[in-house]
Amino acid sequence: MNALELRAKSDDELRKDLLDLSREAFNLRMQKGIGQLSRPSQIKSLRRDIARIKTILSERERT
């Protein structure tokens, strides 16, 4: 996801996406713990997507 796509979404949609990504991050951490993670780079990109959403939400709260 890029920032332009995220900025076009409403706050409710962003919160839903954030919840989904957080659950996916949890699942990937569990896979990493038991050695079944096939693409370790997936965790990094997921964390960045979560950070983008949190940044956009906090920007909207400030204004």
N, C-alpha and C positions, 0 to 999 in steps of 0.2 A: 504494500500500500504506500502511496506517496501522499504528501501533505495536502496537495490540492484535492484529491479524492476525499480525504478525511474532513477537510474544511467545508465540503459541500454537504456533509451529513449533519443531522440534527444532534442535539445533546443526548437525547434518549438512544439514538442509534449508536453513537460513540460509546456510551456506557455499556450497551449490550455487546458491542464488539470488544470492549475492554474485558468484560467478564468472560467472553468466549476465548480470547487470547490468553487470559490468565489461566483458565482451565487447561488449555493446550500446553502452556508452559509447564504446568504441574505434571502433566502426563509425560512430557519430554524429559523432565528431571527424573521421574521414576524410571523411564526407559534407560536413561544414562546410568542410574544407580545399579541396575541389574545387568548392564552391558548389552542392551538390545538396540541402542540408538544407532541408526544407520548413517545419519548425516549430522554431525556435531555442529555444523555451521547453521543449522536450522534454529538452534537455540539463540544464537546471536541475532539473527534477523527478526526473530519473534520478540526478543527483548527490545529491539529498536522500534518495532511497530507499537509495542505497549508504551514506550516512552513518547512516541509521537502523539498518540492519543491523549496521554496525560498532559502533555504540553499544550495541546489545543484546548482541552477542557479548562486548564488553569488560565489560559489567556482569555477565554470567554468569561470566566468568573471575575476577572479583574476589571473588565469593561462593562 
